Amino acid sequence: MEIILVLFTQEQNDCTDSLKMHGIEVRVSSRYTLCCTVIDKSTVWYGSINPLAYISPEDNAITLNDPAIATNILTILYQ
């Protein structure tokens, strides 16, 4: 099974540079405002939790197991 790791983020920093050095593709664009994680093209974590940062008690997320929603999100991100 092929594993694809891509991070879409609004800014480049030391963390994104480190991820690149470890083979993760990083795409930077100021237009990204969506905070979500897509796993295996079927599971979506959506909410205010940044998967690369510490969470606070106010952060939240929902998990959806829906390949159609995951595909729609990936389509939007790759446009």
Secondary structure, DSSP 8 states (H G I E B T S, - for coil): -----EEEES---HHHHHHHHTT-EEEE-TT----EEEETTTEEEEES--TTS---TT--EEEEE-HHHHHHHHHHHH-
